[in-house]
Amino acid sequence: MESRTFSAMLIGPRDRQEDAISDGKTVLQADLLTRKNGSFAERILFAVCDGMGGHDGGEIASMFVCEQLARIRWKKVSSAHVLEFLAGIQQEAMVQLPENSGTTVAGLLAGNGRVIAFNAGDSRIYRLEADAIHYISHDHSLIQEMIDQSILNANNVGFHPLRNVIELGIGPAFDGAWNIKKVHIHEEDLETPSYYLLCSDGLTDIIGESDIHELLMPDPVENGTRLYNALKQKRLRDNTSFMIVEIR
């Protein structure tokens, strides 16, 4: 199994970068634009974390979770294995992270012919196909809960005043939430080549899914620069980070 990636991070209007990204080996937290050919591996992991703006130490929390994920030796590719490790990271976060800090996490684990997408918070994962973009994560947000309960129409979210209320993540800020909410898991067979997009909400708040698809296809990794340049033309509202992954 081999991977290629395109990664981009923009600070936007913030005074510091609170997002962090990882390819399972390297963890980054900066303004950057990079394309990378991965080596062959039995299992690969990618993650995007968005430290909570307004919480203490958001940048510390996002880096911490990406580093913890990169240290794991994934002996199995299973949902149970992912949930076990994430619960362990949450326990460590309660001890090591600043009070009230927290981060989202959106991750992709692939190996043994399987792909597991997992997320807590509103950082997202999409599968990209020639004629469609598929949202395979699920936001843990008050807005998403209202959409799920048919209280709010997904097309009318826009600048809703509650759109930044996150109901689950990793860190002391979410201690009580782990007793109520569950990490979202999506599992599917790996068909090669497969393309995935992992991103913080800074991207999806600015560019719609259909526009993202149009910019990236037919070769998402090669066309990552097009998405990056489109973001540079926008008035960003937040730190904005994304990873495009090709798996063969």
N, C-alpha and C positions, 0 to 999 in steps of 0.2 A: 504494500500500500504506500502510495506516494502523495504528497500534498504540495500545492502552491498557494501562496497567500498574497493578498494586497491589504495593507493596513494604513490607516490614516487617523490622526488625532489633531483636533483644533481646540485651542483654549477658548476661542470665542470672546464674549464680553466679560468673562470671569478674570479675576486677578491671579488665579492659580489653576492648575490642571488637577481635577479630582477624579477623572477617569483613569483606569489602568487596563492594559490588555496583555494577554499572554498567548504564546504559541506552544505552551507546555514546557518550554525550556527557558525562554527569555521573557522577562516582564518589563514592560515599558510604561512610562508616564511622562509624556512630553508632547510638544508639537512635532509631528513627524509625518512622513510620507514614504512608504517602503514597499517594495515587491520582493518576495522571497520564494525561492524554490526549496521545498522541504526535502529532507532525505527519506529514504525508505524506512518504515517503522511498522511494527505489528499493531501498535496502538498510538493514536494521536489525540491531543487535547487542545482546544482553543477556548479562550474566555475573554469576555468584556465585562468590566465592573465599573459602576458609576457611583462614586462616593456621594452621599447625600448632602446636597447643598443646604446650608442652614444647620446641619448637625456638626458638632465638634469633630475635627479630624477626619473629614470625609475622604481626603486624599490618602490618609494613613490606612483607612479601612479598605479602600479599593485595592491598594498595593498589597496589603496583608492577604486578602483573599486570593488574589492572582498568584502570589508567591506560594501560598499553601497548596493551591491546586497544582502548581508546577512541580512541587516536591513529591507528589503522590506517585507511587509506582503501581500503575493500573494493571493488576494481574487478571482482572476480569472486566468484561464490558457488559455490565448489567445495571438495571435500574436500582436494584437493592444496594449494589456496591456504591453507586453514585450518592444515593440518599444517606448511606452510612458515613461516607467521607464528609459530606456537607454538614451533617449533624455534628461531626467531630470538629469541623472548622468553626461552627457556631459556638461550640463549647470553649474552644481556644480563644475565640474573639471576645467572649465574656470576660476572660482573664487578662488578655493582652491589649485590647483596644481601649481608647479613651471613652469615658462615660458619654453616653448619648450619640456615639458615632455609629455609622452604618453604611452599607453599600448594597446596591443591586448586584446580581451576578447572572450572566447568560453564558452558558457553556455548551460545547459540543465535544463529545467523546466518540471516537470511531475505532473499530477493530473487530476482527472475527466476523466480518460481513454484516456488522450491525452499526447503527448510528444512534446515539442517545443525546437528545437535546434537553437541557435542563435550565430552569431559570427561577429566580426569586426577585421580585420587583418588576420594573417596567423596561429593563433592557431586553431587546428582542432577538429572535432567531428566525430567519426565513430560509426556505429552500427555493432555489432559483431554477426554473425550467425554461425551455425555449419559448413557450407560449404563456407562462404564468409565473407568479410569485406566490409562494405559500407561506403563510404565517403559522409557524409550528410551535412557537412558545405561547405563553398566555400571561398577560399582565396581572400582577398583584397590585391593583390600584383601586381607589374608591370609584373612579370613573368606570373602570372595567367591570366592577361589581354592579354598578348601576346599569351598565349595558347588558350584562348577563341576566339581570332581573327585569329587563325591558322597561326600566325607568327612564333611560336615556337612549337616544338614537346615536349609533356610532358616527353617523355623518354630521352630528351637531355638537361634537365635543369642542372643537376650535380652541378658543381661549377660556374655556370653562374655569372658574375660579378654584375648583377642587382638583384640577387635572394633575397636580403635583403631589397629591396625598398618596403615599405608598404604604401598602399594608403588610408587606413581607420583604425581608432582605436578610443580610448577615451583619451581625454586630450588636452591641448592647442596646441600641435604639429599638431593636426588634425582639427583645427577650420574650416579652409576653405573647407576641404574634406566633411564635413557634409552637405554642400550645393550641392554637386555633387554626392556622393556615398550613398548607402543605406546599412544598416545592413542586413546581410543575415539571412533569417528565413526559417527553415525547420520544418514542422508540420506533425505528423503522429499519428495514433492510437497506444495506448499502448497495446502491447501483452505481457503477463507475462509467464515465466520470459523473460526479455529483458536485453541485455548487451550493454553498451556503453563505448567508450574510448574517453576521452578528453585529449588533449596534447598540449604542446608548440612545436614550430617547431624544438627544439633541438632533439626531438625524431624522427620525420619523416625525418630529414636531415641525420640521421645516420642509421636507420633501415627501410627497405621497408615494404609496407603494407602486402604483402604476408608472409613475415617473422614474422611480428607482429602477424598476424592471427595464424600462425603455433605455435608460442610460447604460445599464450594465450588459445587456445582451448584445451580441450572441456569445461573447467571451468575457465573463464577469471579472476575472482577474486582470486581464489585459485592459479592460475598460474601467477599472477602478479609478483611474485618473479623471475620467469624465465625471464620475460622481463627486470626487474631491473638488474638481473645478466648479461644478454646479453649486456645491456648498459655499465655496469661497465667494460666489456672487450673491449669496443670500446674507441677510442680516441675522446672524446666529443669536439664539436666546440663551445658550448654555454651552458648556464643554460638549464637544461632539466627537465621537470615536466610532470607527467601524472596522471590521475585518471581513474580507471576502476570502472564502476558502474553497479550493478545488481539491477533490479527493479522487485519486485513480487507483 
